[in-house]
Amino acid sequence: MIKGEIQMAYVIGSAVEPIDTSLELLKLPFLFPDVDTLYKCWTDPGQRLFSKLKEKGVIVTSLASSGMW
């Protein structure tokens, strides 16, 4: 995606961590008290969580949890 060779992709979180290492924070167990809090963080209207990805040309359009919930 960064090179512009791929226009769209379905990737797991660890694939974007090299682009923005702060996203590794999401791997911490029990970081969120419940799934509702997790989704509120993910769907922040300002997309602050993914702002560094956007600066590098990667736009997050949707998310899915495959974790403990």
C-alpha positions in Angstrom: 0.0 0.0 0.0 2.8 2.4 0.9 4.5 1.9 -2.5 1.2 2.5 -4.3 1.3 -0.9 -5.9 -1.8 -2.0 -4.0 -4.9 0.2 -3.9 -6.9 -1.7 -1.3 -6.2 -4.5 1.2 -7.7 -6.4 4.1 -4.9 -6.6 6.6 -4.4 -7.7 10.2 -3.3 -5.1 12.8 0.3 -6.3 12.9 0.7 -5.5 9.2 0.3 -1.8 9.8 2.4 -1.6 13.0 5.6 -1.0 11.1 3.9 2.0 9.6 2.8 3.3 13.0 4.4 1.6 15.9 2.0 3.2 18.4 -0.7 0.8 17.2 1.2 -2.0 19.0 -0.5 -0.6 22.1 -3.7 -2.3 21.0 -2.1 -5.7 21.6 -2.0 -5.1 25.3 -4.4 -7.6 27.1 -7.2 -6.0 29.0 -6.4 -2.5 27.7 -10.1 -1.9 27.2 -12.6 -2.9 30.0 -15.2 -4.1 27.4 -15.8 -4.4 23.7 -18.0 -1.2 23.7 -15.1 0.9 24.9 -12.8 -0.7 22.3 -15.2 0.2 19.5 -15.6 3.7 20.8 -11.9 4.1 20.5 -11.8 2.6 17.0 -14.6 4.7 15.7 -13.5 8.0 17.0 -15.0 10.6 14.6 -11.7 12.3 14.3 -9.8 9.0 13.6 -7.1 10.2 16.0 -6.0 6.6 16.5 -5.2 6.2 12.8 -4.0 9.7 12.0 -0.4 8.6 11.4 -1.5 6.0 8.9 -3.4 8.6 7.0 -0.4 10.9 7.0 1.4 8.1 5.2 -1.3 7.5 2.7 -3.1 4.6 4.3 -6.8 5.2 5.0 -8.7 2.9 7.4 -12.2 2.4 6.2 -13.4 -0.4 8.5 -12.3 -2.5 11.4 -13.1 -5.9 12.9 -12.1 -7.5 16.2 -10.8 -11.0 16.3 -9.7 -10.8 19.9 -11.1 -12.1 23.1 -14.6 -10.7 22.5 
